């Protein structure tokens, strides 16, 4: 999408966005993400002033959400601004939501509209994003959140693995996730996303050490099972090979300088 605040790639049910800066990513996705799963604001439309005061999604370097939540957010926006304000601008030909969005949100909604993602029958059903500087690592994690949403067999696998852990280990991991601010409803999803990532890892960033030395041996067993069965979940429930959804290295390498240049010349107006 020429001139947008991100580079985008849509394949099958997955929309992947790569941003050049945290500020651009936050401006594009923080309000939608908060509407989707915030502890305090889920299901609530916030204006930009309200969003600033609430300090949404502080420190986020990656995002994930069902595209259905974008449609629901737009519905909440329409209800909040009123039907009179939520009308097509016939003079400029812009959609009704244009005046109520940041430039980055406008880019996001324009891209999803082009891809048919805002239609309920669209094939694309999940969105993930990351910063270009850490896209390889972050998107591996975010794709597993997409799999959790798309695959009943993957959700069942994580239920099985969670309940199979020794109680003392499960309690330690649960406490760790709580301290990171995760709600109970996403503990299994997060366990899979942290332990199921592929790629080369050093001892320093070994996924098995994610929840500390005490849990490392158990996490190593869970990780072996996840790495073995995740491809089957993609294949059986999503109809795709896991590798098909990974961005080419060239895509990310080309995105970095282009997005960095755009970021220097563009600032959110809201």
HELIX and SHEET records of a PDB file:
HELIX    1   1 UNK A   22  UNK A   37  1                                  16    
HELIX    2   2 UNK A   48  UNK A   54  1                                   7    
HELIX    3   3 UNK A   67  UNK A   81  1                                  15    
HELIX    4   4 UNK A   96  UNK A  100  5                                   5    
HELIX    5   5 UNK A  103  UNK A  114  1                                  12    
HELIX    6   6 UNK A  132  UNK A  134  5                                   3    
HELIX    7   7 UNK A  135  UNK A  150  1                                  16    
HELIX    8   8 UNK A  152  UNK A  164  1                                  13    
HELIX    9   9 UNK A  167  UNK A  179  1                                  13    
HELIX   10  10 UNK A  184  UNK A  186  5                                   3    
HELIX   11  11 UNK A  187  UNK A  195  1                                   9    
HELIX   12  12 UNK A  207  UNK A  209  5                                   3    
HELIX   13  13 UNK A  213  UNK A  233  1                                  21    
HELIX   14  14 UNK A  234  UNK A  238  3                                   5    
HELIX   15  15 UNK A  242  UNK A  245  5                                   4    
HELIX   16  16 UNK A  249  UNK A  265  1                                  17    
SHEET    1   A 4 UNK A   6  UNK A  11  0                                        
SHEET    2   A 4 UNK A  14  UNK A  19 -1                                        
SHEET    3   A 4 UNK A 126  UNK A 131  1                                        
SHEET    4   A 4 UNK A  62  UNK A  66 -1                                        
END                                                                             
